[in-house]
């Protein structure tokens, strides 16, 4: 199989993400699917009924006086937040809108069948910040309690219906929507206009009106900058992510633009530019599998046409399905994700876990419905997780409760004493200290039928030096990847298909120039890859593909390929080349490389799987300087093997890393790295760093170990067991993070 040499080189370049570099994350793309059904009522069909509950998303308390709009009908919630509307047209997808002063408009979607009742819940986010302003001057509005903000340009808004200038002062309101506390906080059902499923990393509602109360939107040719606070149950957010806006007519999410992660944890946010106002969502499209199961009733409780919901545990997403006449259902969850499965309000069942799995799942037992009159106190579908964290780092505890439209109230406790103001589903400690070591945390969740208190979770705080040693160990074990990052910089001059880029388009800021075999080359030219030398000169180039990376210096790549492009030999050299990586979590890597590195990459096909192997070795005398500490690593001998299996559209199904007697010195001290680790099903993951390893909690268990010796004595190693990843430093073994409650 002919594989372009650039793809083979990219196998080597993927290691950049191990040290905070590389390109932006790619999202999993599901197979093509049909767009969702229209909300147009079925002509002549009998009407149905919609009933449900409206609550505040931050407190779970019911909201009275909410206007409920659906299919030309209007109603109002009662004192207990409930509502019921008859004569709703039958349709496979009806959009229900909820409107109340002090809250952002909320939306739910549901199918309506003649002669039946559809149950829906509205979860309304409170307005976080508001202001009035003169349209000619523009406005910057910031939420003082989060990273949310909107920047509107001068003369930026118009009447949404007519396009005319607004009358009088403009009022703007913003509300943050947090899918991490409850995935159901999001409008709609996580479905896009193309039929794809999305996973959310936070959302922001923006509403504008003129003095007469007419809705406004951005004027043609105008754009605004928004910041969406990061909010996700996923372990590691993407550096760049697609933006989607909510189409209020169809109840679907429409992709438009991208956003970049910025800020420092726990106050990170996605910043992007938009050309319209609605609810904006930072999402990525995910692949899904299906959970097959059944529902059984008790007594006269029917199992037909029962709503079943999946809710992500390690991702922020939600899906629903309805049982057939036999009580069977098929509901989607994220591939390799962990989710809870339960029936939806008001016909509830106990929740069960499903996943992680790469293929469809069939539940071992049916979900059992409680009688309609049987209500209960909240039920936890997962215990609080005990945490191991280094001093100075943030920690968050999550109350994971079976989805329930009943109003839920939270109270967190530390060592048995209520914590003032800790009344949300997440409790965060922005910075842990030694005083927090062995503190025990519980949460009590209450609804109108009672209260449930979680078992205690323990917080173990390690000394700050342990984190420094751990980071140091990772840097030592993976230092060749930093050298590869600087020597392979000229690959930024190519597109993914191997065509030459216009150097002026490579950098957001700064400059880049390049030569092929010593000569300039026109943009769009496809290079042969048989025998060529690519050189690049960069000056404070912030790369367009990844704005967290800045490159400065000169480096060359000399490549020779066989005629089938299945074997690539390369010598890469850096001359005083500096690479700075500034991550959204505040981590900075700043290195300068000098010297050469040789690599051989091969691609073969075995039993239908593509297997790629890259063997790289810094040549003796190559050096890497850490500009933050002043330490200089001098490479002596040995090599690093990076292997992958089944490369499909640039995604890795498995990954192995092997260090073979890689020898180097720092300050005259001799170090040797050895070992092999294998990471199965790493399609969604970057190479493992201390934080990325948390993702492995819900993935197939890695195997193997990497060790480091100093002057002949082992000082550290990273290894994996069925209980998770562990680190050993100077003879002391500790889990990388806690898995057990």
C-alpha positions, 0 to 999 in steps of 0.5 A, spaced: 500 500 500 502 506 497 503 511 503 506 518 502 512 519 506 509 525 510 504 520 513 510 516 515 514 522 518 507 524 522 508 517 525 514 520 528 511 527 530 505 524 534 510 524 540 510 531 540 504 531 544 507 527 550 511 534 552 505 539 551 506 540 543 503 537 537 497 539 533 490 540 536 486 534 537 482 530 532 475 528 534 472 521 533 468 522 527 462 517 526 459 514 520 455 518 515 448 518 518 441 521 516 439 528 519 434 527 524 427 527 523 423 534 521 419 537 527 413 538 522 407 536 524 404 530 521 398 532 517 391 530 519 394 526 525 391 526 532 394 530 537 398 528 543 400 531 550 406 534 553 407 534 560 413 535 565 417 539 570 421 545 569 427 546 574 433 551 575 439 548 573 444 550 578 439 548 584 435 543 582 429 547 585 422 547 581 420 554 577 413 557 577 411 562 572 415 559 566 412 560 559 412 553 556 412 554 548 411 548 543 408 547 536 404 554 537 401 552 544 403 556 550 402 554 557 405 556 564 408 552 570 405 551 576 408 552 583 411 546 583 414 547 576 410 542 573 406 543 566 401 540 561 399 542 554 394 538 550 393 539 542 400 538 541 401 536 533 404 529 532 411 530 530 418 525 530 421 532 533 418 537 537 422 543 540 419 546 547 421 552 549 422 555 556 422 562 558 422 566 564 425 572 567 432 571 570 434 565 566 436 564 559 431 561 555 431 553 555 430 548 550 428 541 550 426 536 544 421 530 544 417 526 539 409 527 540 405 521 538 397 522 537 393 520 543 399 519 548 403 523 553 410 525 552 414 527 558 420 533 558 424 536 563 426 544 562 433 545 566 434 553 566 440 556 567 440 563 571 443 569 568 450 570 570 451 577 568 447 583 564 448 590 562 445 595 557 449 599 552 449 604 546 450 600 540 454 605 537 459 604 542 459 596 543 460 592 549 464 587 553 460 583 558 464 579 563 461 574 568 465 576 575 464 569 577 467 565 571 471 566 565 465 567 561 465 573 557 462 576 550 465 582 546 460 586 541 463 590 536 461 597 535 454 598 531 454 590 532 447 588 533 441 589 529 433 587 529 433 580 528 427 580 524 428 586 520 436 587 520 434 594 522 438 598 527 436 597 534 431 602 538 434 605 544 439 602 549 441 594 548 440 589 553 445 583 553 444 577 558 449 571 558 448 565 562 453 559 563 451 552 561 454 546 565 454 539 562 459 537 567 454 537 573 448 534 569 449 533 561 441 534 561 443 542 562 444 542 555 439 544 550 436 539 545 439 532 545 446 532 543 444 531 536 447 535 530 444 538 524 448 532 520 445 527 525 452 526 528 452 525 536 457 531 540 460 531 547 460 538 550 465 541 554 461 547 556 456 552 553 454 559 553 447 563 552 447 570 549 441 574 549 440 581 546 434 585 546 432 593 544 428 598 549 422 595 546 424 588 548 425 585 540 430 580 540 437 582 536 442 579 533 449 580 530 449 585 524 451 582 517 459 582 516 460 583 524 463 578 529 463 577 536 468 574 541 466 569 546 469 565 552 465 559 554 468 556 561 471 549 560 466 544 563 466 537 562 467 530 565 472 528 560 479 528 563 483 532 558 480 537 554 482 538 546 486 545 545 482 547 539 475 544 538 469 546 534 463 551 536 456 549 535 450 554 535 443 551 537 438 552 532 432 554 536 427 552 530 430 545 529 432 543 536 439 541 533 446 543 533 450 546 527 457 547 527 460 553 525 467 556 527 472 553 532 475 555 539 481 555 542 483 553 550 486 558 554 486 560 561 489 556 567 485 551 571 480 551 574 479 557 570 480 555 563 475 557 557 474 556 550 475 563 546 472 563 539 469 568 534 462 568 532 457 571 527 450 570 530 448 569 537 444 563 540 447 558 545 454 556 543 457 550 545 464 547 545 463 540 542 467 535 538 463 529 534 464 523 537 463 515 535 458 511 538 456 504 540 449 502 542 447 499 549 441 494 547 437 492 553 429 491 556 425 494 561 420 490 565 414 492 569 411 491 576 404 489 576 400 493 571 406 497 570 407 497 562 414 496 559 412 499 552 413 506 550 418 507 556 423 513 555 430 510 557 436 515 558 444 514 557 448 519 561 455 520 560 460 518 566 466 520 563 464 524 558 458 530 558 453 527 553 446 524 553 442 520 549 435 517 549 431 512 546 424 509 547 422 501 548 418 498 543 411 494 544 416 488 547 419 493 552 426 492 548 430 499 547 437 501 543 440 507 546 447 510 544 453 512 548 460 514 546 465 509 544 469 507 549 465 511 554 462 509 561 455 511 562 449 510 566 443 507 563 436 508 566 429 509 565 427 517 565 422 521 569 416 519 571 417 512 570 424 510 574 428 504 574 435 503 578 441 505 574 446 500 571 453 502 568 455 500 561 462 501 558 467 502 556 467 498 550 468 499 542 463 495 540 455 494 542 453 492 549 447 488 551 445 488 558 445 482 562 438 484 566 432 488 564 431 495 567 425 494 572 420 499 573 417 502 579 410 503 580 408 510 578 406 512 585 413 509 588 417 515 589 424 515 592 430 519 595 436 520 590 440 514 588 447 515 587 449 511 580 457 511 582 460 513 589 465 519 590 472 517 588 477 518 593 483 522 590 490 523 590 493 530 589 499 533 589 500 540 594 498 546 590 493 542 585 486 543 584 481 537 586 474 536 584 469 531 587 463 529 583 456 527 586 453 522 580 446 521 581 441 517 577 438 522 572 432 525 576 427 531 574 425 531 581 428 538 584 435 536 587 439 540 592 446 538 594 450 539 601 457 538 601 461 536 608 468 536 610 469 531 616 462 531 618 461 539 618 457 542 612 461 546 608 458 553 607 456 555 600 458 548 597 451 546 594 452 544 587 453 537 584 461 539 584 465 541 590 472 544 587 478 545 591 482 550 587 488 549 591 490 543 596 495 544 601 498 539 606 492 541 611 487 537 606 491 531 607 486 525 609 480 530 609 474 526 608 468 529 604 461 527 603 455 530 600 447 529 601 442 530 596 435 531 597 429 531 593 421 532 595 421 524 597 428 524 602 435 525 602 441 520 601 448 521 603 454 518 599 459 514 602 466 518 604 471 520 599 478 521 602 483 526 599 490 524 600 495 530 599 502 528 597 508 533 598 509 538 592 516 535 591 513 528 589 509 532 583 516 535 581 519 529 581 514 525 577 514 531 572 522 530 572 521 523 571 516 524 565 521 529 562 527 524 563 523 518 560 521 522 554 526 527 552 528 524 545 521 526 543 522 533 545 529 533 540 524 530 535 520 536 536 525 541 534 529 537 529 522 535 525 520 542 525 520 543 517 514 538 517 510 544 519 511 547 511 507 541 509 499 539 508 497 533 511 497 530 504 504 532 503 503 538 499 508 544 500 504 550 504 505 557 502 510 559 508 506 565 509 500 561 511 504 557 516 505 562 522 499 566 526 504 571 528 512 571 526 515 568 520 517 561 516 521 560 510 523 553 507 527 550 501 526 544 498 533 541 495 535 548 496 530 551 492 524 555 493 518 551 491 511 553 489 505 552 494 501 546 493 506 542 489 506 535 491 513 533 493 516 526 491 519 524 497 524 519 494 530 523 496 529 530 498 532 535 503 527 540 507 529 546 511 526 551 515 527 557 518 523 560 523 522 566 527 518 566 533 513 563 529 506 561 532 504 555 528 497 556 525 495 549 526 497 549 534 497 556 537 500 554 543 507 552 539 512 557 538 518 556 533 525 559 532 531 557 529 533 553 523 532 545 522 533 540 516 530 534 514 533 529 509 529 523 507 530 517 503 524 513 501 523 506 497 518 506 491 512 504 495 513 509 500 513 503 506 520 505 508 523 512 510 530 513 512 531 520 515 536 524 518 534 531 522 538 536 524 537 542 529 541 548 529 540 552 536 532 551 535 528 553 540 521 550 541 516 553 546 509 550 548 504 554 552 498 549 554 492 552 557 493 548 564 499 553 565 504 548 563 510 551 559 515 547 556 521 551 553 527 547 550 533 549 545 535 543 541 542 542 537 545 536 533 542 530 529 537 524 530 536 518 525 530 515 524 527 509 520 520 508 519 516 502 516 509 501 514 507 493 513 500 490 512 499 484 516 492 480 517 488 486 514 492 491 519 497 496 518 503 496 522 507 502 523 514 502 526 519 508 527 526 507 530 529 514 532 536 515 535 539 521 537 546 521 534 552 522 539 553 529 541 546 532 540 543 536 546 537 539 549 537 545 553 531 546 558 531 553 558 526 554 564 532 550 569 538 551 565 539 543 565 542 540 558 541 533 556 547 530 552 545 524 548 550 518 548 547 512 545 541 507 544 534 509 541 526 509 542 521 505 538 514 508 537 510 502 534 502 503 532 497 498 529 491 500 524 492 507 522 486 509 520 485 516 517 491 518 522 488 515 528 492 510 532 488 503 535 494 501 539 501 504 541 507 502 544 513 505 546 520 502 547 526 505 550 532 501 548 538 502 553 537 510 551 543 513 555 544 520 556 548 525 561 545 531 565 550 535 569 555 529 568 551 524 571 549 518 567 542 516 566 539 510 562 532 509 560 529 502 558 523 498 558 516 498 553 509 500 555 503 498 550 497 502 550 491 499 547 485 503 544 488 510 544 484 513 539 482 519 543 488 520 547 495 523 547 501 520 549 501 519 556 503 525 561 501 525 568 494 528 567 493 524 561 494 518 564 487 519 568 484 517 561 486 510 562 481 509 568 476 508 563 480 504 557 483 497 557 489 496 561 496 498 559 501 493 560 509 494 561 514 499 564 519 504 563 525 505 568 530 510 569 537 508 572 542 514 575 549 511 575 547 504 575 542 505 580 534 505 579 531 511 581 524 511 578 519 507 573 512 508 571 508 501 570 501 498 569 497 493 573 490 491 573 489 496 578 492 502 574 498 506 573 503 507 578 510 510 579 516 508 583 521 514 585 527 512 589 523 506 592 517 509 594 511 506 590 504 510 589 498 510 585 498 515 579 491 517 581 486 513 586 481 508 582 478 506 589 472 509 592 
